[in-house]
């Protein structure tokens, strides 16, 4: 019973446009992302309770189901792939809610062990790798202040290692200071990683 369903999803995914080639036009079109390893992430959208109801289904190159998740979205962005933690596996960012600047994301980490939902509420405007095993999420809190939150992933859970606050004095100068977290790598390390933006 499950095999015909998976095969049907794989055939459907083969006909879908690439998510990263689409632009939002009031509703999301069904789309697909394909990882470098050949895994397929198919996204199905339909009207939902407060936005659009979405389902993502991940299958490997042989058609084996790896993960299926549902979500609600009212963001005007499409899902994307990136390797946040530098482990070679592609991670999935699914936009859920977009405000003035920040977007709340469903984050699914990918790696040798497969795919794991890491967060349904991580929020920011920039999600970027820093060093292997460490990535940063940039979020704006006001017109003059941003926060950079640095995360590690241990294969099961995200760990907020540290956050720094970046306060703009004027358009040419800003200060950066440790806001939360351990100082193991030092304030200078975290500030240097984000002050060039």
C-alpha positions as CSV (number, residue, x, y, z in Angstrom):
1,X,0.0,0.0,0.0
2,X,2.8,2.5,0.9
3,X,4.9,1.6,-2.1
4,X,2.3,2.7,-4.7
5,X,1.9,6.0,-2.8
6,X,5.6,6.7,-2.8
7,X,5.9,5.9,-6.5
8,X,3.0,8.2,-7.2
9,X,4.7,11.0,-5.3
10,X,8.0,10.4,-7.1
11,X,6.3,10.6,-10.5
12,X,4.5,13.7,-9.4
13,X,7.7,15.3,-8.2
14,X,9.4,14.6,-11.6
15,X,6.8,17.0,-13.2
16,X,7.1,19.8,-10.7
17,X,9.0,23.0,-11.3
18,X,12.1,23.8,-9.2
19,X,11.1,25.9,-6.1
20,X,14.2,28.1,-6.5
21,X,13.0,29.0,-10.1
22,X,9.6,30.3,-8.9
23,X,8.4,33.7,-7.8
24,X,5.5,34.1,-5.4
25,X,2.4,35.3,-7.1
26,X,-0.2,35.4,-4.3
27,X,-0.2,31.6,-3.7
28,X,2.6,29.0,-3.8
29,X,2.8,26.6,-6.7
30,X,3.7,23.0,-6.0
31,X,7.4,22.6,-6.5
32,X,10.4,20.4,-5.9
33,X,14.0,20.7,-4.6
34,X,16.7,18.2,-5.5
35,X,19.7,17.8,-3.3
36,X,23.3,17.2,-4.5
37,X,22.9,13.6,-3.4
38,X,19.8,13.1,-5.5
39,X,17.2,13.2,-2.7
40,X,13.9,14.9,-3.8
41,X,11.9,17.2,-1.6
42,X,8.4,17.7,-3.1
43,X,6.2,20.5,-1.8
44,X,2.4,20.5,-2.1
45,X,0.4,23.6,-1.2
46,X,-3.3,24.2,-0.7
47,X,-5.5,26.7,1.1
48,X,-5.0,26.4,4.8
49,X,-6.5,27.6,8.1
50,X,-4.7,30.9,8.1
51,X,-2.5,30.8,5.0
52,X,-1.5,27.9,2.9
53,X,-1.3,24.3,4.2
54,X,1.9,22.7,3.0
55,X,3.2,19.1,2.9
56,X,6.8,18.3,2.1
57,X,7.8,14.7,1.2
58,X,11.5,13.7,1.0
59,X,12.4,10.6,-1.1
60,X,15.8,9.3,-2.0
61,X,17.0,8.5,-5.5
62,X,15.5,5.0,-5.2
63,X,12.1,6.3,-4.2
64,X,12.3,5.4,-0.5
65,X,10.4,7.8,1.8
66,X,12.8,9.6,4.2
67,X,10.6,12.2,5.8
68,X,7.1,13.8,5.5
69,X,6.1,17.0,7.3
70,X,3.1,19.3,7.3
71,X,3.2,23.0,7.9
72,X,1.2,26.3,7.5
73,X,2.7,29.2,5.7
74,X,1.8,32.8,5.0
75,X,5.3,33.8,3.8
76,X,5.9,35.0,0.2
77,X,9.2,33.1,-0.1
78,X,9.7,29.6,-1.4
79,X,11.7,26.8,0.4
80,X,15.4,26.6,-0.2
81,X,18.4,24.3,0.3
82,X,21.7,25.3,2.0
83,X,24.4,23.5,4.0
84,X,24.2,25.5,7.2
85,X,26.5,23.4,9.4
86,X,29.1,22.5,6.8
87,X,28.7,18.7,7.1
88,X,28.1,18.3,3.3
89,X,24.4,17.5,3.8
90,X,21.9,20.0,2.5
91,X,19.5,21.5,5.0
92,X,16.0,22.7,4.2
93,X,14.6,26.1,5.0
94,X,10.8,26.4,4.7
95,X,9.5,29.9,5.2
96,X,6.4,30.0,7.5
97,X,5.7,33.7,8.4
98,X,7.4,36.8,7.0
99,X,7.2,40.1,8.9
100,X,8.7,43.4,7.9
101,X,12.2,41.9,7.8
102,X,12.5,38.6,9.6
103,X,11.0,35.2,8.4
104,X,10.1,32.4,10.8
105,X,11.3,29.1,9.3
106,X,10.8,25.4,9.6
107,X,14.4,24.2,9.6
108,X,15.2,20.6,8.6
109,X,18.8,19.5,9.0
110,X,20.1,17.0,6.5
111,X,23.1,14.7,6.9
112,X,24.5,11.2,6.8
113,X,21.8,10.1,9.3
114,X,19.0,11.5,7.2
115,X,16.7,14.4,7.9
116,X,15.6,15.8,11.2
117,X,13.2,18.7,12.1
118,X,15.5,21.0,14.0
119,X,13.1,23.9,14.6
120,X,9.7,25.2,13.6
121,X,10.3,28.7,14.9
122,X,13.8,29.9,14.1
123,X,13.5,33.4,12.8
124,X,15.7,35.9,10.9
125,X,16.6,37.4,7.6
126,X,19.9,35.7,7.0
127,X,20.9,32.0,7.6
128,X,24.6,31.4,6.8
129,X,27.4,29.0,7.6
130,X,30.3,30.4,9.7
131,X,32.7,27.6,10.3
132,X,32.2,23.8,10.1
133,X,29.6,22.9,12.7
134,X,28.5,26.6,13.3
135,X,26.0,28.8,11.6
136,X,24.5,32.2,12.2
137,X,21.0,33.6,12.0
138,X,20.7,37.3,11.5
139,X,17.6,39.0,12.9
140,X,16.6,42.6,13.0
141,X,15.0,43.8,16.2
142,X,14.7,47.5,15.4
143,X,15.8,50.2,12.9
144,X,19.2,50.4,14.6
145,X,19.7,47.0,16.2
146,X,20.3,43.5,14.9
147,X,21.0,40.2,16.7
148,X,23.3,37.5,15.4
149,X,22.5,34.1,16.9
150,X,25.1,31.4,16.5
151,X,23.9,27.8,16.5
152,X,25.5,24.3,16.5
153,X,23.8,21.1,15.5
154,X,24.6,17.8,17.2
155,X,22.5,15.6,15.0
156,X,19.5,15.7,17.3
157,X,19.1,19.3,18.6
158,X,20.1,22.9,17.9
159,X,22.3,24.5,20.5
160,X,22.3,28.3,20.8
161,X,26.0,28.9,21.4
162,X,25.9,32.7,21.6
163,X,24.2,35.9,20.4
164,X,25.7,39.3,19.8
165,X,23.8,42.6,19.5
166,X,24.9,44.9,16.7
167,X,23.8,48.5,17.3
168,X,24.2,51.1,14.5
169,X,25.3,54.5,15.8
170,X,24.9,56.0,12.3
171,X,25.1,54.7,8.7
172,X,28.9,54.4,8.9
173,X,29.5,52.9,12.4
174,X,28.1,50.2,14.7
175,X,29.0,48.5,17.9
176,X,28.9,44.8,18.6
177,X,28.7,43.1,22.0
178,X,28.0,39.6,23.4
179,X,24.3,39.4,24.4
180,X,23.9,35.8,25.5
181,X,25.8,32.5,25.6
182,X,29.2,31.2,26.4
183,X,32.3,33.1,25.7
184,X,34.4,30.1,24.7
185,X,35.2,31.5,21.2
186,X,35.2,35.0,22.5
187,X,33.2,38.1,21.7
188,X,35.7,39.1,19.0
189,X,35.1,35.9,17.1
190,X,31.4,36.3,16.9
191,X,31.5,40.0,16.1
192,X,34.1,39.5,13.4
193,X,31.9,36.9,11.8
194,X,29.0,39.4,11.3
195,X,30.4,42.9,11.4
196,X,31.5,42.8,7.7
197,X,27.8,42.7,6.6
